[in-house]
Amino acid sequence: MASTHQSNVETVRTVYEGFNEGDLESVLATMAENVEWVEPVGFVFAGTYHGPDAVRENVFVPAMERFESFRVEPDRFIDGGDTVVAVGTFHATTEDGERIESPFAHVNELHDGHISRFVNYTDTALWR
């Protein structure tokens, strides 16, 4: 019997597509109401945020406002069932034209098809 729900990898993939297209509503819709979103110390959006609104206000909106361009490009997805790891590169351009390319590994934990926890691992020295 064919299933009509998205796989966890497909759900996570839509997050990157939506963010890069500026469609924050579709990205936020993939998150659980109590999502825990962790950005590393030393990163421009450092902190642990709870709930989709906190992620929007402390990570997504600043990324779009502080940079001339900011893209998150995954190269591959590692399917661990309820844990999906995305490996790729941040591509950003500051308002003064400085380009930043930083590798990342994002660990997404999902529950009932929604992201319940996200942890960003990246080289924070590249962002200073």
N, CA and C atoms as a LAMMPS dump frame, in Angstrom:
ITEM: TIMESTEP
0
ITEM: NUMBER OF ATOMS
384
ITEM: BOX BOUNDS ff ff ff
-5.0000000000000000e+02 5.0000000000000000e+02
-5.0000000000000000e+02 5.0000000000000000e+02
-5.0000000000000000e+02 5.0000000000000000e+02
ITEM: ATOMS id mol type element x y z
1 1 1 N 0.842 -1.16 0
2 1 2 C 0 0 0
3 1 3 C 0.898 1.237 0
4 2 1 N 0.611 2.186 -0.844
5 2 2 C 1.42 3.408 -0.954
6 2 3 C 1.09 4.367 0.184
7 3 1 N 2.135 4.988 0.711
8 3 2 C 1.961 5.968 1.784
9 3 3 C 1.945 7.366 1.178
10 4 1 N 1.105 8.231 1.717
11 4 2 C 1.035 9.585 1.181
12 4 3 C 1.8 10.582 2.041
13 5 1 N 2.299 10.144 3.229
14 5 2 C 3.036 11.108 4.032
15 5 3 C 4.489 11.16 3.577
16 6 1 N 5.113 12.321 3.829
17 6 2 C 6.499 12.513 3.416
18 6 3 C 7.432 11.734 4.326
19 7 1 N 8.554 11.286 3.759
20 7 2 C 9.584 10.684 4.597
21 7 3 C 10.259 11.797 5.381
22 8 1 N 10.963 11.429 6.434
23 8 2 C 11.664 12.436 7.231
24 8 3 C 12.719 13.162 6.404
25 9 1 N 13.387 12.452 5.501
26 9 2 C 14.377 13.106 4.639
27 9 3 C 13.691 14.136 3.747
28 10 1 N 12.544 13.793 3.179
29 10 2 C 11.813 14.754 2.341
30 10 3 C 11.374 15.97 3.149
31 11 1 N 10.95 15.755 4.385
32 11 2 C 10.553 16.87 5.243
33 11 3 C 11.726 17.807 5.468
34 12 1 N 12.881 17.252 5.814
35 12 2 C 14.067 18.073 6.067
36 12 3 C 14.507 18.781 4.789
37 13 1 N 14.458 18.096 3.672
38 13 2 C 14.828 18.713 2.391
39 13 3 C 13.968 19.941 2.098
40 14 1 N 12.672 19.879 2.423
41 14 2 C 11.789 21.023 2.169
42 14 3 C 12.167 22.235 3.016
43 15 1 N 12.805 22.006 4.168
44 15 2 C 13.249 23.123 5.009
45 15 3 C 14.276 23.963 4.257
46 16 1 N 15.268 23.315 3.66
47 16 2 C 16.32 24.043 2.934
48 16 3 C 15.758 24.727 1.692
49 17 1 N 14.907 24.027 0.972
50 17 2 C 14.306 24.623 -0.221
51 17 3 C 13.475 25.845 0.155
52 18 1 N 12.647 25.717 1.17
53 18 2 C 11.802 26.825 1.592
54 18 3 C 12.61 28.007 2.1
55 19 1 N 13.623 27.744 2.923
56 19 2 C 14.448 28.837 3.434
57 19 3 C 15.132 29.571 2.292
58 20 1 N 15.74 28.83 1.377
59 20 2 C 16.47 29.456 0.269
60 20 3 C 15.553 30.225 -0.671
61 21 1 N 14.268 29.879 -0.692
62 21 2 C 13.287 30.607 -1.508
63 21 3 C 12.638 31.748 -0.723
64 22 1 N 12.97 31.871 0.569
65 22 2 C 12.382 32.925 1.396
66 22 3 C 10.991 32.607 1.906
67 23 1 N 10.58 31.347 1.813
68 23 2 C 9.25 30.922 2.244
69 23 3 C 9.316 30.416 3.687
70 24 1 N 9.385 31.347 4.631
71 24 2 C 9.543 30.974 6.028
72 24 3 C 8.321 30.231 6.574
73 25 1 N 7.145 30.534 6.071
74 25 2 C 5.941 29.857 6.568
75 25 3 C 5.997 28.353 6.314
76 26 1 N 6.465 27.951 5.124
77 26 2 C 6.548 26.511 4.847
78 26 3 C 7.615 25.853 5.716
79 27 1 N 8.693 26.585 6.008
80 27 2 C 9.75 26.044 6.871
81 27 3 C 9.213 25.871 8.286
82 28 1 N 8.575 26.895 8.819
83 28 2 C 8.062 26.837 10.186
84 28 3 C 7.002 25.752 10.341
85 29 1 N 6.277 25.452 9.274
86 29 2 C 5.244 24.415 9.323
87 29 3 C 5.836 23.018 9.515
88 30 1 N 7.13 22.845 9.253
89 30 2 C 7.765 21.537 9.442
90 30 3 C 8.173 21.306 10.891
91 31 1 N 8.079 22.341 11.727
92 31 2 C 8.568 22.256 13.102
93 31 3 C 7.458 21.918 14.083
94 32 1 N 7.829 21.135 15.092
95 32 2 C 6.92 20.872 16.206
96 32 3 C 6.74 22.162 17.001
97 33 1 N 5.62 22.306 17.651
98 33 2 C 5.345 23.511 18.45
99 33 3 C 6.399 23.74 19.53
100 34 1 N 6.983 22.663 20.039
101 34 2 C 7.982 22.773 21.097
102 34 3 C 9.399 22.497 20.58
103 35 1 N 9.646 22.779 19.304
104 35 2 C 10.958 22.519 18.713
105 35 3 C 12.058 23.182 19.542
106 36 1 N 13.168 22.476 19.696
107 36 2 C 14.365 23.045 20.313
108 36 3 C 15.385 23.22 19.192
109 37 1 N 15.855 24.445 18.989
110 37 2 C 16.741 24.799 17.881
111 37 3 C 18.045 25.303 18.474
112 38 1 N 19.162 24.629 18.192
113 38 2 C 20.437 24.944 18.83
114 38 3 C 21.442 25.442 17.791
115 39 1 N 21.917 26.669 18.003
116 39 2 C 22.967 27.272 17.179
117 39 3 C 24.217 27.405 18.053
118 40 1 N 25.412 27.095 17.514
119 40 2 C 26.608 27.023 18.346
120 40 3 C 27.117 28.374 18.858
121 41 1 N 27.757 28.317 20.015
122 41 2 C 28.434 29.493 20.561
123 41 3 C 29.484 29.933 19.55
124 42 1 N 29.565 31.239 19.297
125 42 2 C 30.512 31.762 18.323
126 42 3 C 29.913 31.944 16.934
127 43 1 N 28.718 31.411 16.72
128 43 2 C 28.024 31.57 15.443
129 43 3 C 27.187 32.843 15.523
130 44 1 N 26.884 33.435 14.391
131 44 2 C 26.16 34.714 14.385
132 44 3 C 24.769 34.634 15.022
133 45 1 N 24.176 33.471 15.084
134 45 2 C 22.84 33.305 15.657
135 45 3 C 22.879 32.43 16.908
136 46 1 N 23.994 32.453 17.638
137 46 2 C 24.218 31.567 18.788
138 46 3 C 23.056 31.593 19.767
139 47 1 N 22.713 30.41 20.239
140 47 2 C 21.683 30.302 21.265
141 47 3 C 20.851 29.055 21.084
142 48 1 N 20.028 28.803 22.064
143 48 2 C 19.059 27.713 22.007
144 48 3 C 17.685 28.346 22.044
145 49 1 N 16.88 28.035 21.054
146 49 2 C 15.578 28.68 20.883
147 49 3 C 14.486 27.614 20.956
148 50 1 N 13.368 27.998 21.551
149 50 2 C 12.26 27.062 21.739
150 50 3 C 11.021 27.594 21.036
151 51 1 N 10.488 26.779 20.136
152 51 2 C 9.286 27.131 19.395
153 51 3 C 9.607 27.784 18.064
154 52 1 N 8.754 27.577 17.066
155 52 2 C 8.966 28.132 15.727
156 52 3 C 9.107 29.655 15.69
157 53 1 N 8.331 30.367 16.509
158 53 2 C 8.419 31.835 16.493
159 53 3 C 9.796 32.31 16.946
160 54 1 N 10.36 31.657 17.953
161 54 2 C 11.691 32.027 18.435
162 54 3 C 12.747 31.75 17.372
163 55 1 N 12.584 30.664 16.632
164 55 2 C 13.527 30.35 15.547
165 55 3 C 13.425 31.41 14.453
166 56 1 N 12.204 31.768 14.1
167 56 2 C 12.002 32.799 13.075
168 56 3 C 12.688 34.1 13.491
169 57 1 N 12.435 34.563 14.703
170 57 2 C 12.918 35.869 15.149
171 57 3 C 14.412 35.917 15.454
172 58 1 N 14.996 34.8 15.875
173 58 2 C 16.396 34.797 16.301
174 58 3 C 17.373 34.19 15.304
175 59 1 N 16.85 33.478 14.314
176 59 2 C 17.731 32.833 13.324
177 59 3 C 17.363 33.257 11.905
178 60 1 N 16.153 32.957 11.469
179 60 2 C 15.799 33.158 10.066
180 60 3 C 15.736 34.623 9.66
181 61 1 N 15.018 35.441 10.41
182 61 2 C 14.897 36.859 10.05
183 61 3 C 16.262 37.547 10.104
184 62 1 N 17.064 37.334 11.17
185 62 2 C 18.397 37.955 11.162
186 62 3 C 19.281 37.493 9.993
187 63 1 N 19.166 36.235 9.603
188 63 2 C 19.964 35.747 8.467
189 63 3 C 19.597 36.503 7.201
190 64 1 N 18.325 36.772 7.034
191 64 2 C 17.874 37.466 5.831
192 64 3 C 18.156 38.966 5.895
193 65 1 N 18.205 39.528 7.111
194 65 2 C 18.424 40.968 7.252
195 65 3 C 19.899 41.353 7.354
196 66 1 N 20.725 40.518 7.968
197 66 2 C 22.124 40.876 8.227
198 66 3 C 23.05 40.624 7.049
199 67 1 N 22.59 39.869 6.079
200 67 2 C 23.435 39.496 4.953
201 67 3 C 22.795 39.922 3.642
202 68 1 N 23.652 40.291 2.691
203 68 2 C 23.159 40.596 1.352
204 68 3 C 22.548 39.336 0.739
205 69 1 N 23.21 38.211 0.974
206 69 2 C 22.655 36.916 0.56
207 69 3 C 23.052 35.883 1.6
208 70 1 N 22.191 34.882 1.784
209 70 2 C 22.439 33.823 2.758
210 70 3 C 21.711 32.586 2.271
211 71 1 N 22.488 31.574 1.869
212 71 2 C 21.907 30.319 1.384
213 71 3 C 22.482 29.161 2.177
214 72 1 N 21.657 28.162 2.374
215 72 2 C 22.062 26.958 3.084
216 72 3 C 21.892 25.807 2.094
217 73 1 N 23.028 25.29 1.607
218 73 2 C 22.996 24.304 0.525
219 73 3 C 23.439 22.923 1.013
220 74 1 N 22.497 22.023 1.247
221 74 2 C 22.878 20.662 1.637
222 74 3 C 23.405 19.892 0.424
223 75 1 N 24.449 19.107 0.661
224 75 2 C 25.007 18.238 -0.378
225 75 3 C 24.452 16.827 -0.282
226 76 1 N 24.132 16.428 0.945
227 76 2 C 23.588 15.08 1.124
228 76 3 C 22.817 15.004 2.428
229 77 1 N 21.965 14.003 2.475
230 77 2 C 21.149 13.738 3.651
231 77 3 C 21.443 12.31 4.105
232 78 1 N 21.652 12.157 5.387
233 78 2 C 21.908 10.839 5.963
234 78 3 C 20.659 10.445 6.741
235 79 1 N 20.011 9.387 6.269
236 79 2 C 18.731 8.961 6.81
237 79 3 C 18.949 7.994 7.965
238 80 1 N 18.649 8.464 9.17
239 80 2 C 18.721 7.617 10.354
240 80 3 C 17.342 7.386 10.937
241 81 1 N 16.33 7.362 10.078
242 81 2 C 14.961 7.174 10.559
243 81 3 C 14.423 8.462 11.143
244 82 1 N 14.293 8.516 12.474
245 82 2 C 13.793 9.72 13.132
246 82 3 C 14.879 10.781 13.313
247 83 1 N 16.097 10.481 12.888
248 83 2 C 17.192 11.456 12.889
249 83 3 C 17.713 11.576 11.468
250 84 1 N 17.728 12.801 10.95
251 84 2 C 18.23 13.06 9.602
252 84 3 C 19.352 14.08 9.714
253 85 1 N 20.517 13.712 9.19
254 85 2 C 21.662 14.618 9.194
255 85 3 C 21.814 15.195 7.792
256 86 1 N 21.878 16.52 7.724
257 86 2 C 22.135 17.202 6.455
258 86 3 C 23.56 17.729 6.506
259 87 1 N 24.324 17.446 5.457
260 87 2 C 25.717 17.899 5.368
261 87 3 C 25.817 18.803 4.15
262 88 1 N 26.414 19.981 4.334
263 88 2 C 26.498 20.903 3.21
264 88 3 C 27.325 22.128 3.539
265 89 1 N 26.975 23.244 2.887
266 89 2 C 27.747 24.476 3.011
267 89 3 C 26.823 25.679 3.115
268 90 1 N 27.147 26.567 4.067
269 90 2 C 26.52 27.891 4.113
270 90 3 C 27.227 28.751 3.073
271 91 1 N 26.47 29.536 2.335
272 91 2 C 27.02 30.521 1.399
273 91 3 C 26.403 31.863 1.768
274 92 1 N 27.246 32.786 2.228
275 92 2 C 26.729 34.086 2.651
276 92 3 C 27.599 35.197 2.094
277 93 1 N 26.981 36.34 1.882
278 93 2 C 27.702 37.551 1.485
279 93 3 C 27.274 38.652 2.44
280 94 1 N 28.264 39.277 3.09
281 94 2 C 27.965 40.363 4.017
282 94 3 C 27.593 41.613 3.234
283 95 1 N 27.092 42.598 3.954
284 95 2 C 26.724 43.856 3.306
285 95 3 C 27.931 44.56 2.704
286 96 1 N 29.171 44.3 3.229
287 96 2 C 30.378 44.901 2.622
288 96 3 C 30.97 44.018 1.523
289 97 1 N 30.263 42.973 1.125
290 97 2 C 30.707 42.158 0.007
291 97 3 C 31.621 40.999 0.365
292 98 1 N 31.886 40.792 1.663
293 98 2 C 32.725 39.657 2.061
294 98 3 C 31.928 38.375 1.912
295 99 1 N 32.562 37.379 1.286
296 99 2 C 31.9 36.091 1.074
297 99 3 C 32.34 35.109 2.135
298 100 1 N 31.39 34.367 2.637
299 100 2 C 31.662 33.337 3.638
300 100 3 C 31.127 32.022 3.104
301 101 1 N 31.971 31.006 3.127
302 101 2 C 31.54 29.643 2.815
303 101 3 C 31.968 28.783 3.988
304 102 1 N 31.018 28.165 4.623
305 102 2 C 31.274 27.419 5.843
306 102 3 C 30.564 26.07 5.787
307 103 1 N 31.303 24.985 5.981
308 103 2 C 30.658 23.663 5.985
309 103 3 C 29.78 23.508 7.22
310 104 1 N 28.756 22.68 7.104
311 104 2 C 27.897 22.39 8.25
312 104 3 C 27.474 20.935 8.26
313 105 1 N 27.08 20.498 9.442
314 105 2 C 26.328 19.262 9.636
315 105 3 C 25.161 19.653 10.526
316 106 1 N 23.961 19.388 10.066
317 106 2 C 22.754 19.703 10.823
318 106 3 C 22.086 18.402 11.237
319 107 1 N 21.881 18.246 12.523
320 107 2 C 21.212 17.053 13.038
321 107 3 C 19.765 17.431 13.33
322 108 1 N 18.859 16.805 12.611
323 108 2 C 17.423 17.042 12.745
324 108 3 C 16.787 15.812 13.375
325 109 1 N 16.132 15.998 14.508
326 109 2 C 15.379 14.911 15.13
327 109 3 C 13.91 15.172 14.856
328 110 1 N 13.209 14.151 14.392
329 110 2 C 11.805 14.317 14.021
330 110 3 C 10.915 13.423 14.864
331 111 1 N 9.718 13.913 15.113
332 111 2 C 8.696 13.154 15.83
333 111 3 C 7.374 13.409 15.109
334 112 1 N 6.71 12.357 14.72
335 112 2 C 5.43 12.464 13.999
336 112 3 C 5.529 13.366 12.77
337 113 1 N 6.67 13.295 12.062
338 113 2 C 6.827 14.037 10.817
339 113 3 C 7.21 15.496 10.978
340 114 1 N 7.465 15.944 12.199
341 114 2 C 7.855 17.331 12.452
342 114 3 C 9.221 17.378 13.146
343 115 1 N 9.974 18.421 12.861
344 115 2 C 11.289 18.572 13.494
345 115 3 C 11.069 18.975 14.944
346 116 1 N 11.578 18.145 15.846
347 116 2 C 11.425 18.419 17.275
348 116 3 C 12.709 18.972 17.886
349 117 1 N 13.84 18.718 17.223
350 117 2 C 15.126 19.243 17.699
351 117 3 C 16.057 19.387 16.508
352 118 1 N 16.799 20.492 16.494
353 118 2 C 17.757 20.793 15.429
354 118 3 C 19.039 21.279 16.094
355 119 1 N 20.177 20.735 15.645
356 119 2 C 21.476 21.196 16.145
357 119 3 C 22.375 21.48 14.947
358 120 1 N 22.948 22.686 14.929
359 120 2 C 23.842 23.131 13.863
360 120 3 C 25.293 22.954 14.314
361 121 1 N 26.078 22.238 13.535
362 121 2 C 27.517 22.109 13.758
363 121 3 C 28.213 22.772 12.577
364 122 1 N 29.011 23.81 12.85
365 122 2 C 29.708 24.521 11.792
366 122 3 C 31 25.105 12.341
367 123 1 N 31.875 25.537 11.463
368 123 2 C 33.14 26.16 11.861
369 123 3 C 32.869 27.621 12.211
370 124 1 N 32.68 27.89 13.477
371 124 2 C 32.304 29.236 13.893
372 124 3 C 33.402 30.249 13.686
373 125 1 N 34.649 29.837 13.592
374 125 2 C 35.764 30.775 13.365
375 125 3 C 35.621 31.467 12.017
376 126 1 N 35.048 30.8 11.026
377 126 2 C 34.853 31.389 9.714
378 126 3 C 33.875 32.562 9.737
379 127 1 N 33.041 32.636 10.759
380 127 2 C 32.018 33.669 10.859
381 127 3 C 32.476 34.898 11.617
382 128 1 N 33.686 34.857 12.168
383 128 2 C 34.178 36.001 12.957
384 128 3 C 34.886 36.992 12.084
